[in-house]
Amino acid sequence: MVYAHFKKAGRKFPWRSTRDPYKILVSEVMLQQTQVKRVLVFYAEFMRHFPTVHVLAKAPLADVLRAWQGLGYNRRARLLRDAAKLLVEQYGGKFPKNEQFLEGLPGIGPYTARAVMAFAFNKPVVFIETNIRTVFLHHFFKNRTTVSDSEILPYMVKMLDKKNPRAWYSALMDYGADLKKSGVQINNRSKHYSKQSKFEGSTRQLRGEILKAALTTGKVDVKKIAREAKRTSEEIRMTAESLFREGLLGTQPYR
């Protein structure tokens, strides 16, 4: 059923037409908490600026952050650049076919590491994300709430297409995405479900505005940002300091 749906309505993405683990890693990091249609725009531009892991590893952080602007969660960009540097320094830019190694890189968790293994190397690993979770909740846990991923994983292990996990996971994700579009909104029945906080007026929005100002002008004009964002100067200073501590702001002066 899943493969029949994939044959009929499978989606085509640039990261599905490559087996380059670097390009797949970039797409997976971008897709974290971000809609596919937004990622499609930024992915093409990011790859134009940083076509290989070596180019990204050498790039100034400010350039990477500028290319990431508008995608959100800018910390992902810094960690991705840091991961690229370690890959180049330790492995000459080659990706070991080992998910445990990838998990040791900055910003790379179990899901991302295994997704790279499956999509780049066709390795039969087991991982779960929101669309896949929807499929299994819908078909195997119809009358359940607070279902843990540990309960879903045995079903995934049993159903995994070990000969072609690359196609299987793409098919699962597309089927899950279509279930959601058809009105099957059931991920709140997962024990791991958490609703994303509102962006408008959030600290995430403020962080983005401060970082954008710093990358554009080379400084953080506290009073100007406070006035435009309708926040206090103290809020701006505290948020800017947190960005500085995370390595997202360099030595830009605050004034």
Secondary structure as UniProt FT lines:
FT   HELIX           2..9
FT   HELIX           14..16
FT   HELIX           21..31
FT   TURN            32..33
FT   HELIX           36..49
FT   HELIX           53..58
FT   HELIX           61..68
FT   TURN            69..70
FT   HELIX           75..91
FT   TURN            92..93
FT   HELIX           99..103
FT   TURN            106..107
FT   HELIX           110..121
FT   HELIX           130..140
FT   TURN            142..143
FT   HELIX           149..159
FT   TURN            162..163
FT   HELIX           165..181
FT   TURN            182..183
FT   HELIX           187..189
FT   TURN            191..192
FT   TURN            200..201
FT   HELIX           203..217
FT   HELIX           222..229
FT   HELIX           233..245
FT   TURN            246..247
//
